[in-house]
Amino acid sequence: MFLQKLSRQLLTANTVLNVNTLRCLNYGLNTALGKTETEIIEKWKQKFAKENIDEIESSIKHILHHVIDKRETLTDKKDDQQIILTKEQINRFEQLCECRMARMPVQYIIGEWDFCDLVLKMVPPVFIPRPETEELVELILQQCDDKLTMRFLEVGCGSGAISLSLLHSLPKAQSIAIDQSEYACKLTLENAKNLQLNNRIKVIKHKLTNESELPMIEGKLDLIVSNPPYVLTHDLKKLEPEISLYEDLRALDGGPDGLNIIRSILTFASKRLKLQGHLWLEVDPSHPSLIEEYLQENKSDLNLKFVACYKDMYGKERFVEIMKI
Ligand SMILES: C[S@@+](CC[C@H](N)C(=O)[O-])C[C@H]1O[C@@H](n2cnc3c(N)ncnc32)[C@H](O)[C@@H]1O
């Protein structure tokens, strides 16, 4: 009950986006803290360890820096000054640590997260952007000329991470972002407004299917990008509680072979990409060869060419580049 109430408070909290948040994380935990604060942190470290909570140090750092007014307190502190928390800050810190004990992802607890060069607001159950997806954005940017105008579509925008970081780096680009989830659409729009990118993005609540025509999108597109739900339904039971308890599983479940939404995206891309326009997908490592085969088998219908597959930072085949021919 307490946790539900706290989660609701977190959801309604008007989070101020603060670029300093993550920069301040280099600030030492024990060296700069008072005795009471150090003892409290030590207590939580032990509690987390007992419950097998992942990434204990970083969870505590993020929560601590969220509780302290980062700009006023941390940035003005000299190195040898101790940080003394107020009673309210200690209470808040302990409440948020309780949330982490209940396996709430730290991104939802602190209500924001870094992605590429942006700080994005995070609200459960909207999918938390993963570090691999930053690599997808980098791959796309390597091939885009930032001086050219272009129009792209993102299927399944979540918090807006991909669309907004592309728009941020491509000042002449325009984006259409669709998502089946109303929460995701609202969050993408809110993040776009916070980053002053809302004049170049159109967010549409829409569930893409094989029949989707999207008449509200005029003309053909230069690029389509998606990090779709691609987890094989069978693999969903292996997910960590942080994901299965707090994130919308419709953001992850790609059906029996993980390709349900990907097939719809391929059909849509074949109709709506410009000639030589590109489709970029983040996928499960089992998918690139299946997608290549599927495109070969349906070549005359789809007219899509498998260009390349790229590995992620963990050495897994994760990103697929496809071109309309
Ligand atoms: C894996 S998340 C990716 C979110 C975001 N692009 C990112 O990388 O952080 C997939 C997103 O696709 C949305 N989605 C799932 N099925 C969809 C469909 N058929 N049409 C549109 N959006 C869909 C989910 O709601 C979710 O927000």
The ligand as an ORCA input file, in Angstrom:
! r2SCAN-3c Opt
* xyz 0 1
  C      10.720     -1.624    -27.076
  S       9.682     -0.229    -26.881
  C      10.687      1.027    -27.620
  C      10.416      2.411    -27.130
  C      11.405      3.484    -27.622
  N      11.435      3.566    -29.056
  C      12.807      3.172    -27.107
  O      13.639      2.669    -27.871
  O      13.058      3.439    -25.924
  C       8.441     -0.537    -28.094
  C       7.310      0.492    -28.160
  O       6.427      0.090    -29.225
  C       5.083      0.290    -28.837
  N       4.284     -0.657    -29.654
  C       4.128     -1.977    -29.469
  N       3.385     -2.511    -30.450
  C       3.057     -1.487    -31.274
  C       2.288     -1.398    -32.470
  N       1.732     -2.464    -33.027
  N       2.148     -0.180    -33.047
  C       2.707      0.929    -32.495
  N       3.442      0.891    -31.358
  C       3.621     -0.289    -30.770
  C       5.069      0.022    -27.353
  O       3.972      0.657    -26.733
  C       6.439      0.595    -26.932
  O       6.326      1.935    -26.542
*
